[in-house]
Amino acid sequence: MTSFQAIIAEHASEGWEKLWKATTTPWDKGFANPPLVALLEKVPQEVKMPEKGQAGIRTLVAGCGRGYDVEAFSRLGGWDSWGLDLSETAIEEAKSWYSSLPTPSTPIGPVSFHALDFFTFDLPSGAFNLAFDNTFLCALPPSLRSAWGTRYAALLPSPGSLLITRAYPLMDAAEMAKGTGPPWGLNMEIYQTLLPEESWKKVWDGEGGEKGRLVVWERV
Ligand SMILES: C[S@@+](CC[C@H](N)C(=O)[O-])C[C@H]1O[C@@H](n2cnc3c(N)ncnc32)[C@H](O)[C@@H]1O
């Protein structure tokens, strides 16, 4: 078991708060995920992204940490952009980082950060239309993976809604057998199983950085 896995397993959900309080946040790059930004800046034709500034579009980044990807949805899409994290410290950090940014010169979508549990929070009316999962599935103990898939289906109920996954860290069978992460390893078969064809159509699969792919799933 890696040290991350041990902290999370030992302290259950409080493990994340403990990591944030200790500023043990090695996943934090300090900027939005570059493949996501590239996708939003130049949307591939296979991806039916909502129009920029389209009214009524609400986006979600679960396990948002300091919220860089939330800001990217707001700035590049102009949508109502929610960031959600279990750790109150993460959400305080996100609010503080966001409020430190210069006032944008062009209109952007509203941004809000919420200290909530992805699995249990009350869905807002209309739920969500677009979500980005960035190093969130790999942060969950494998026992929660099937609930992760079920929950995204509930959070993005309308046909045509999009789930963008940064599939990471992708590993072959030998690496997977070692049981390392960070925090837990993944492969594309796991994503396919959790996002079954009856509910999701994989519409795009692109470069996602080292050990990663950026994959877009459309709700059917
Ligand atoms: C590996 S970090 C990734 C953070 C961010 N996505 C990034 O790439 O910088 C995983 C995040 O998920 C949060 N988290 C873990 N379990 C959660 C849950 N059940 N609901 C919401 N957030 C959760 C943790 O607090 C942590 O900030």
The ligand as a Gaussian input file, in Angstrom:
#p B3LYP/6-31G(d) Opt

LIG

0 1
 C       -5.955000      13.665000      -6.415000
 S       -6.865000      15.061000      -5.879000
 C       -7.181000      15.872000      -7.427000
 C       -7.551000      17.327000      -7.281000
 C       -7.803000      18.076000      -8.600000
 N       -8.750000      17.403000      -9.455000
 C       -6.509000      18.297000      -9.338000
 O       -6.256000      17.589000     -10.339000
 O       -5.731000      19.168000      -8.905000
 C       -8.443000      14.355000      -5.474000
 C       -9.396000      15.323000      -4.805000
 O      -10.645000      14.677000      -4.588000
 C      -11.175000      15.102000      -3.343000
 N      -12.141000      14.061000      -2.918000
 C      -11.875000      12.813000      -2.492000
 N      -13.020000      12.138000      -2.239000
 C      -14.035000      13.002000      -2.527000
 C      -15.460000      12.911000      -2.487000
 N      -16.065000      11.784000      -2.072000
 N      -16.188000      13.964000      -2.872000
 C      -15.591000      15.114000      -3.298000
 N      -14.248000      15.270000      -3.347000
 C      -13.476000      14.232000      -2.971000
 C       -9.955000      15.251000      -2.450000
 O      -10.171000      16.083000      -1.342000
 C       -8.930000      15.827000      -3.435000
 O       -8.928000      17.233000      -3.429000

